[in-house]
Each structure stands twice: as structure tokens, then as C-alpha cells.
């Protein structure tokens, strides 16, 4: 089912077509663009509220600036659907986030209009500043460089580092602050309050409008007009509202706040700002989910709702006749509360993902013991380390892909001090439709090389609960528990807690012909593959190792003494991962079995459903089965 664009949008293939329009047509274009997004996402799914909130902003940017020559960088990028539709991808937009289709985020190799690939927050100002400095160096002084960043992403420390640099760099940079008080969940912290002060100061806004009207007529002052205007503007800001001084103290000229849904006014403002040299920031106030009432009302729910009925607002959910396994994240959330009720030292920390990680369960049940620290992964880790120094047991829940942003803090602030911080890495392995920016491919490799660190992964919900129970008993040393996005395998998952001896695996199946060693949820594929191999008269042993650090050396000695053929399976990178750890053990102990490692190859794996990506990389059930047959073919084991 292809969605047909509106009458005006159907004539727009590239931003050059937008720039041919009369300003009076921009409202119609914005309306049709918003409807096209609603129609497509309701049928095909995807991110929703963020893109609806920047429709007018998107149209105005492409109308006023000469993209792609002018460089437009979107922070995070899940709000860039309108941008994609206006930049040559309207006819393929229905493939958004599907296997083999266009990416859900801006991507340089996908379009020349995607000036910078994004997916993680708070990178836009740094990237745009780098582009601006490069243009200045190459004497391309006519080029404009625009970073569009939300107030949520602005809480990331990297954004402040970039603004600090921008203020002293001779750069032609415009920062567009898309202020809607939301990221995925409501924003937190002092920055949110400060932006609210600006946008709600009636005195400031009234006087600001009057002063801007005066400044528009100040040309009679001749050559000194710009200097006089600047002094008047800055004096008004400094006198009426201290908050504006945050940006101005960084030497960023601050303009706003302005209505982010007035497309014609935005286009005029952007045209005016092009003539003002140096780094500057335009503060736009928007509503996430604008134009779709339910999305405006419940912005977290409608961030990425899946398929829905655009008329009734009913979100389509699969209905099952029998109980289904829960999501791993929900098992984490409920188990954490259950443990915290028994252990008063447990604290919960998440960097801006309370609903995505299910930390919101503890935040609701124990608001004084669970913290959303904003988009600040580095702070989340070191904050957890600080809690641990005082005898508390922090459970720091971070998506695997975002833990990459806090790696130094894990080493320097936690492990070098041997502090008992529990890292619960959600979305380990393939993240699905979010694609390579969000895949949790590397955590096994980068965590297992750090001293004073345990690295584990549960095969099911019961194992997750038991690993969490075991982790909170430790008095020193970091403890990593990684688990995937999506559902587990146990409908009846709430089992009694059992302590797991650290570094102890478990043998799930006997077999003499072949040993299959797995880590984590991906072991469920191996269990199925063993049954398939049995039909070919292959007796495969299956070992759920549970820990990649420390390894169960006693079990590995048993395996290598009795098995000539070994397969390792992991949903992480092959370089330095679980399979590499097994080969290291084999080499260090003088064994010479034939090993095949299955996992994520040394390549960028694009987006798609998890099972599609597992199949592509050859470690789904069929892939494990075929690898075993290929390994055993020369041996004579196969009859």
C-alpha cells in the first residue's frame, strides 16, 4: 500500500523545488508533509512524535538555506522524516526502517543531503562546527552550517563542549534549539527549568518583541546601526532575564524564543540570520507530536508507537491466545524493584531511558532511589561510582550502544577503583530497525578486557533474575549483565532467586560429536539447532557458558578433552568477543580442536528485524545447523 502525497507535496522532489514556492504556500506544504508522515507511520511504523514536531522547522530550513551546499546536521536524527521526504526519498519512504530499505536516521551514504550520519545524541554542534571551520579554512565563506538540536540532546555534555569551542571559533554556525521539553521521556534537570524560564517570561517576551520592532527601524543610524542594535538587544536580554546569559556568556548570539510552528515567520528569520556572521543560536519552541492530538497528549507513548489507526488512534498490538514471554527490559525493571525491597542499598540509574529500559518501574515505586540523569552516559557511570564509594549498590542501566559513550568512566572511575557497580546493558546484540548506530555489537569485547570486571549474559528470564541477584551480593568489582531487545522465552518467568557461582556455566545437553558453546539469549537458537542435528544423527552437546569473564575453565577443559569439533555462538562482534576468549583458552592450554566462531562479522550491519539480521550473519537456528554440518562433513561423523 503506497501512500499518496498531497497535491503540493507531490510536486516536491528536492529542496530546490521547495525554494521555488511562494512564501504563502509554505503552510500548505507543511500541512501535507505532516499528513504524509502520519499516513506512512500509521501503516508502516517508525518514529512519530519527533518528526511531527519539526515539520514547519524542516520546511523553513530547506526554503531558506541552499541545501545540500549549506550543511544541515540533525541531532539524533529520528526527527528527520520530513527532511528525508523533501530530499529525494519521498517515493521510497515506505521502506523506512525495513530490511533493505532506507535508514530511519540521516546517513551520509544514503543522500548528499544527509551532511552527517547520526543516531546518538549531542553530536550535531561538534559536527557542524567542524564543517564551518573547514569552510572558513577553504575560504568557502558563503556556506552556511546549521545544527538542529533538541533540548534533551542539549543536556549531553558533548553539546556544551562544542558550544564552548564555537564561541571562540571564527565560524559561520547556526544552532537551532528545538525546545519541546522532551526527548523520549520528559526532560529532567536544571537546563529544562532554565529553558522554561525563558519561554514563559512574559515580561521578557513582551519587551523583546517591542525591541525587535525598534531594531528593525534603526537603519537611520547609518554605519553604526549594527553596533547600536547589538548593544540594545544585549542590554535588554541581560537586564530582563539572566538565563539568556548562559548562551551569551559562551559568545553565542541568542535569538528567540520563537514559535517553531510558524513556518513563514521561521523562513524570514532564517533568511535574516544568514546575514549575521559568527556563531549564533535560535531558540524555537515546538510541540512534540504536533498536529496529532494523541501524540501531543502522550508524547512518550507516541515517540515510536508502531502501526496504528490514524482515525481512532488505536495502536495495533498482536493478540495471543496463550501467555507470552515478557520483554527482558520488563523482567529487569520488576526484578530490580523486587531486589530493592529486600536490599536497601540498591539504587537505580539510567541516562534518559526510563521507559525504554523499564527503570520507570523503580522510579515510580521508589522515587528516592531511582534516577534519570538525562542524556549523560558518562555522568551516569561516574555518579554510580560515587554512590558505590558510600556503600550503596548502584544498578546502572544503559543501552549497550550508549555504553560506548562512557567507556573511559567504566575503566577510570569504576574498575580501577574496584567499585561494585552493576552495569545492565539493554539492547545487547542487534537492535533491529534502528540499525548500526544502535546495535549493541561491541560490549563483550570492550568489557572483558577490563580488570575487576565480570561479564555475563542470561539465556532466559530466570537467568537474568539470578544474575541480578548474584550481582547485588558482590562487595567489590564491576558486574556486567547484557541482554537483548525484545522478548524472552519464559511466560512464567518469576522464579525464586538463586545465586550463581561467578564464572560457572551449565551443560544443557550431552553429545559426543560436537560441542556448541553459547553466551546469552542466542543460546536458544543453538538449542533448536541441536534438535535439527539429532535428525541427522549428530549428537551435539550444548553448553550455556553464562560468563565470558571469568570463563568456566573447568568446563572448558572438559569440553576440549572430549570434543574435536567446537562451535561458539554470540550476538556480538567476533573480533575480541566470546569466541575469541574460547580460542585464547584453547591456545593457552595446548588444545587443538577445530573451532568455528559464529557472531557479528567485522562489518557494518544495516537495519532490519533481529531475526533477519541473525540470519544474514549466519547465527540463527539454520545458520548454526549449517555451520555444524559443514564443520563435520570431512570428519565422517555424518552418515
N, C-alpha and C positions, 0 to 999 in steps of 0.2 A: 504494500500500500504506500504509494508515493504521495507526499503531502504537497499540494499545490500552493505556491506563494501568492500573495495578494497582487492586485493589478500593478501597483507601482514597484513593489519588490521584485516582481517577475522581470522587470527591465534592468535590474541592477545585477551586474555580474562582478564588477570590481569597484573599488573606491573611486576610480576616475568617473564612473557613471554617477556616483553619489554627488560628486563635485559639480556635475552639470545641472543639478536640480536648482530650482528657485528656493530660497530660504523658507518660503511659505509651504513647501512640500515636505519639509523635514518631519513635521509632526505626523503626517500620513505614513511616511516611510517607517518611522519609529513604531507606530501602531501595528503596521503589517509585519514588521520584524518580530515584535513581541508575540504576535499571534502565531507566526510561523514556528517560533521556538516552542510555544505551548503545544501546538498541534503535533510537532515531532516528538517531543519528550514524552507526551502522554501516550504515544503509540510505541515508541522505541526505548524509552527510559533514558536516564542520564542525569547530570547535574541540572538543577532547575532554578531555584530562587536566585542564585548569584547572578546568572546571566540576565534574568528579567530585571534585576535592579540596575543594570548598567546599559540598558538599551539606548536611551537618549544620549548617554555619555559616549557610547560606541559610534553612533551616527554622527554626532558632533565632531568627534576626533577625526574621523575619516573625511568629513566635509571640510574641516579647517586645515588639516595638515596633508602634505603631499606624500602619503604613504605609497609605496614602501621606501622611497628615498628618505623621508622622515622616519625615524626609528621609533616604533611603538612597542613597548615592553609591558606585558601584563603580568602582575604578580600572582603566583599560584596558577592562574590560568583557567580555573573551572568556570570563570565568569566570561570567557571569551567566545561563547557560542555565536553571539551576534557578529563579532569580529570575523569568525570563520565564514559565516553565511555571506557577509559582504565582500569577502576577499577570494572569490572564485570557487567556493566549496558548497554552494547552495544546493547544487544538484546531487551531491554525494553526502549531504549532511545526514541523511537517514542511516548511513553506515557508521556514524559516530559511536566510538567505543566498542564496535563489534569486531570480531576476529577478522583481520584483513582489511578493515575499514579505516577511516580517518581517526586520528587520536582525539581523545577528549580534552587535551591540553595543547597549547601552542607548541609547534615543533619545527625547528629550522628546516629540516629536510622535506617537510611537507609543503611549505609555502614560503616564498620570499617575503610575504607579509608578516610571517612569524619571526620577528627580529631576534628572539631569544627563546630557547626551549625552557619550559618551566614546569612546575608540579609541586615543588616545595616552596614554602612562603618566604617572604622578606628578601628576595634576591633582586627585585626589579630595579631598585635605585642604584645598586652597585653596578649592575649590567649596563643600564642606561648611561650612568656616569662614565664608565669605561668607553662606551661608544662616543660620548660627547667629547671626551678628552682626545680620543683618536681623531675625530673630525677636526678638532682645533689644530692638532699636530699636522694634519694633512692639508690644512688651510681650506677645508670644506665648511666654511663658516655659515653657509646658508642652510645647512641641515639642522633640523630640529630633533630633539631626543626627549621622549615622553615616557615616564614610568607611571603606570596606573597601579596604585597600591591601596588595599583596604585598611581600615582602622585596626582590624585584627592582625593582619600581617605586619603592621607598623609596630606592634609590640615585640616583634623579633629583634634581638639585639643587632643583627646584621644591618637592619634598616637604619638604625641610629648611627652605626659606624659609617655607613655610606653618606648619610646626611652631614655628618661631621666633616667628611672629606669634601663633599660637594660644596660646602660653604667657603672653602679656600681654593677650590679649583676654578680655573678660568673656563667654565663650561656653560654651554648652552643647553641647560637641562630644565625640564618642567616636570615636577612631581604632581600628579593628580591624586589627591587623597579621597578615595571613595569611602565616605563615612556613613555606615549604616548600623553601627553598634553590634555587628555580628561577624563571626567567622562561620564555623559550622554550628557551634553553640554560642550563646551570648558572650560577648567580650567581657573580660574582667580586668581589674587593676586601675591604677591612678590615671593612666593615659586615657582610658574610656571616660572617666569623670572630667578630665580636662577638656576633651573634645566636646563633651556635653555642655560644659560651661560656655564654650564659645558659641555653640549653636543655639543655646537658649537664652543668651544675654540680650534681652530686648533693648536695653539702652545702647549696647554696642552696635547691634544691627541697625537700629533706627539712625543713629548718628553716622554710622558707616555709609549707609545709603545716601544720606544728605551730603556727606563729604565727597563721595564719588561723583555725585551730580555736580558739585562745585569744581572738582578737579577736571571734569570734562569740559568746563568752560574757561579753563585757566590759561589758554593759549595766548591771551593778551599780554602775558608777562614775557613773551618773546623767548630769547635764548635761555633764560633762566627758569623757564616753566617747569621742566622736568625736575630740577633740583628743588624748587619750591613745593611742587606736588608731592615729592617723596618725603620731604620734611613734615608737611601737613599730615600726610597719611600715617607716617610712623608715630607722630606725636599723638594722634587720636587713638591708635592701637595701644600704645604704651600707657596712656592715661586711663583708658576705659576698661582694658582687660589685660591683666598680667599674662594670661595664658598664651596670648599671641607671641609673647617674648620667647617661648620655647623655640619656635622655628626661627624667629628673627635673630635670636642670640647665636644661632648656628649660621648666620649670614644668608639665610634663605628668605627671599621676599615672600611674604604671606599675603594671599588674596582669598577673600571669602569670609564666611561660608556662603555658598551659592546653592540654588536649587538644582540638584542633579537630574531633575526630570523635566526641566525647561530646555528643550533641545535647541530652539532658536537662540535663546539667550546664551547657552553654552557655546554655540558656534561663534557668536560675536565675541565672547570672552576669549576663546582660544585664538581667534584672529588678532585680538588686541595683544595678548600675551606673547605672540610671536615677535612682536616689535620691541619687547623689553628684554635686554640682554642679561646674561648671568643666571644663576640658579634661583628657582622660584617654586612656590608650592601653591596650588589651587585646591581649596577645601570644598568638596562637593558633598552635600547631604543627600543621601538616597535612601530608598526603602528596599530591602532585600525581598524579592518576590513580587515587586511592583506590577500591578495590573492583573494579578490572580489573587483574589481575596483570601483564599485559604492559605496560600503561601505567605502572604503578608502577615496573617494572624499567627501562624505557627511556623516560624522560619527554620527552626531546626529540623522538624519533620519533613519539610519540603525542600531541604537542601538537595537531596537526591532521592526522591520518593519511589523511583521505579515507575512502571507503567500505571496509568490512572485514567479515569473517566473525566475528561476536561469539563463536562457539563455538571456532573454531580460532585466531583472531587473525590469519588471513591477510589482508593488506591487498590489496585488488583493484587491480591495475595493468593497464593496457592492454598487450596483447602485439601486436607488429608483425612483419610478415614481412620488412620491409626496415629498414635502419638509419634512425633518426630524428634530426633535428637536436637538439642539446643545448640545455639552458636557457642563456640569456645569463649568468646568475649563475655557472654552472659554467665557461663559457668564461672569464669574468673570473677565477675562482679559479685555474684551471690556468695561464692566461696570466700571471698575476701571479707565480706561482712560477717559471715559465719565464724571465720577465724578471729576477726577483730573483737567479736563479742566475748571470746574466751581469752584473748591476749590483748591487754590494754596498751601494749607497746606498739601495736601495729598502726601505721599511718599509710594513707594512700595519696599518691601524687600523679598527676597527668598534665602534660603540656597541651592544653586547649582541645582535648579529645574526650571529654567526659561521656558523651553519648556513644561515640564510636568505639570506645574501649570498655564501656559499661562501668566506668568509675562513678558515673552518676548515681548508681545504686548505693554506694557507700556515702556519697556526698549528701544524699537525701536522708539516709539512716543515721549518719554520724557526721554532721556538717563541720564539727570542730576537729575532725581527724582526717578529712579528705580535702585535697587542694587541687584546684585548677589554676596553674600558674601562668596561663596564656601561652602564646606561641613562642616558647622559650625553652627548648630542649636542654640546652647547656645549663641553664639555671635550674631546671627540674632535677638534673643529676646532682649538681653540687648542693642544692637545697636538701636533697635526700641525704647526701653525705653529712651535712651539718646536723640533721636530725639523728643520724646514726651515731655521731660522736657523743650524743647525750643519752645513749642507751635505748633509743627507740628503734623500731624495725620498719623502715620505710619500704613499701611496695611501689616502685616507680614504674608505671605502666606507659610504655612508649611504643608506637608502631616501629617495627624493625627498620623500615626505610628512614624514619626520623631519628632513630638512634645513631645513625651515621653522623648526624649533626652534633652529637655530644660525645664523640669518641674520646677526645682528649680528657674530658671531665671524668669519664669512666676510668681511664688509666690514672690520671694525676690525682684526682680528688677522692676516688673510691678505692681502687685496687692498691695503689702504692701505700695507702694508709690501712689497708686490710679491713675496711669497714663493712659491716653486714647490711648491704643494700640488696634488695631483691629486685631484679630487672625482669619485668614481664613483657616480653616482646610479642605484641599482637601483629597480625598480618605477616607472619614469617612465611617465606616462600613466595609464590606468585600471588599478587594482589588482585588479579583479574583484569577488569575493564579499565582500571586506572593506568595500567601499563608500566613501562620500565622505570618511570620516576617513583613509582610506589611499590615495586616488587621488593620483598624482603630477602634478597638473594645472598647477602654477604655476611650476615651476623654470625653464623657458625665460624667462619674463617677469622673474622676480626675479634671475636670474643675469646676463642680458645687459645689464642697466643698470649693472653694477658695473665701474669701471675695473680694468685689469690682470687681466682675466678672459677666457679663451677658453671658448666654449660650443659643444659638438659633440654629435653623435648618430649612431651607426652604423646602417646599413640592414641589416647582417647580421653574422655572427660574424667573418668575415675583417676587416671594417671595424673592429669592436671591438678586435681584436688590434692592428691597425695604429694605431689612435688611442691605445691604451695605450702602444705602443712609441714613438710620437711624443711623447706627454706626458712620458715619463720622460727625454727628451733635453733638455727645457727647463731653463734655468738660472734663470729668474725668471718670476713671474706664475703665477696660478692657472689650472688647466685642468679644465674640467668635461666629463665624458663621461656622457651619460644613455642608459639603455637600459631596455626594458620587462621586466615579469614574464613568465616563460614561455619557450617555445622559440623558437629562431631558424629559419633556413631552409636551413642547410648541414649535411648529415650528415657530410661530410668538411671539417671546419672548421679543422683545424690546418694552416694555411698559413704559408709563410715571412713573416717580418716585413718590412714596407715603411714607410718614413717618408712621412707625408702632409704636403705643404706646408700650413701652417696657413692656413686661410681659403680653401682650394681645393675647389670642388665638382667634380662629374663629370656629364657628359652621357651618359645611358644610352640615349636613343632620339631619333632625328631626327623632326621633324614640323613642318609649316608652319601648321596650322590653330589649334593651341592649345599652350600651354606649361603643363605641370604641374610645380610645384616642390614637393619634399617634403623633410622633415627626419626622418631616423631610420628605424626599422623600419617605420613606417607607409607608407613608400615602396613596400613590396611590394604593398600594395593598389593603389597607383597603376599599378604595372607591369601588374597584371591588368586594370585598367580600360582601359589603353591598347589591349590586345588586343580588348576588347569594343568600343571606339570604332572600331577598324580595321574591324570587321564592318559598321559604319555609314558606312564610307568617310570617317572622320575621322582625319587624321594628327596625332596628338598627340605632341609632344616631351616627354620626361621628364628632369628634372634632379634628381639627388640632391645637395642643397646641402652636406650633411655638417656645415657650420658655420653657426650663426646669429650668431656673433660670433667673429672678424670675418666679414662676408659676402664672398663671391666677387664683387667689384664688376665685374671684367672680364666674368665670365659673365653678370651681371645686365644690363650694358649690351648685350651680345649679344642677350639674351632680349627686352628691351624695344624694341630697334631692329627686331626681326624678328617680334614677336608682338603682336597687338592684344588677344588674349584669354589671360588667365593665371589659373590656379587654384593656390592654395597649400594644402598639407595638412600638418597637425601633430597629434600626440596630446597637445596641451597647450592651455591656455586661449587663447582668441582675443584677449582684451584684453592688449596688450603683448607678444604672443608672436611666433612666426616670421613669420606673415602680416603682422603689424603692421610688423615690421622691413622686409619687402619693400615695403610701401606707403610707408614712410618714405623708402626709397631712391628709389622712383619719383617721389615728390613733390619730393625734394631735387634730383633731376636733370632735372626738367621733362618726364617721360614721362606719358602719359595713357592707358595701356592699361586695359581693363576687367578688374577683378580680383574673383574670388570666393575668400573665405577659408573653409576647412573646418577645424574643430577643435572643442574643447570650449567650448560656449557659456557665457555668463555666468549660470550656474545651478548648483544643487546636483544632481549626477547621482548617483542612488542605486546600489545594488549590483546585480550581475549578472555573467555571464560577459563577458570582454572583448569578444568578437565581438558580443554583444548590445548592449553599450554603444556600441561603434563604430557599429553600425547605427542605434541610437537617435539618435546625434549626427550621422549622415549623412556619416561619412568612412570607411566600409568601401568595398569594391570597388564595390558597387552605388551607394552614395552619391556616390562620385567620378564614376562614369559618368553618373548622372542630373544632377549639377551641371554637367558638361561639356555635356550635351545642352541643358539649359536655358539655359546661357550662350550657346551657339552658335545657338540657334533663330532669333533675329531677324537673324542675320548672312547667311543664305543659304548658309552652308557646308554645311548638311545637305541631302542630295539626297533 
